[in-house]
Amino acid sequence: MNLRSHLSSSPRNAQSSVEVRERGGEPPVWCIYATVALVAVACYLNALGGDFVHDDIPAVVRNKDVLAQTPLTTLLKNDFWGTPMRDVNSHKSYRPLTTLTFRSLKFYKIL
């Protein structure tokens, strides 16, 4: 018995060929996920080198919480824009995790 006939008659090959026939020749699931991820990255890749615009300037560039000009505890007391939540002018948009993420990116010179 040669190697080719041995491989084609092995139970493992028989099982994998049955799996391919049952799936109808579809690509593996990981391939689909990888394709979706690559398309998503490709869509936003050109924005990585862009400048801040519109509401990014008060939310990131001028926000004292992001610039680490305030203690970390104020992240829990201020809104997304760096205004105290109890202030009348606050938008009440409470996003401390986002602000902390911006602060850490600024600290590591990524933002």
Secondary structure, DSSP 4 states (H G I P E B T S, - for coil): --HHHHHHHSHHHHHHHHHHHHHTTPPPHHHHHHHHHHHHHHHHGGGTTPPP-TTHIIIIIS-TTTTT-S-GGGGGTB-TTS-BTTSTT------HHHHHHHHHHHHTT--
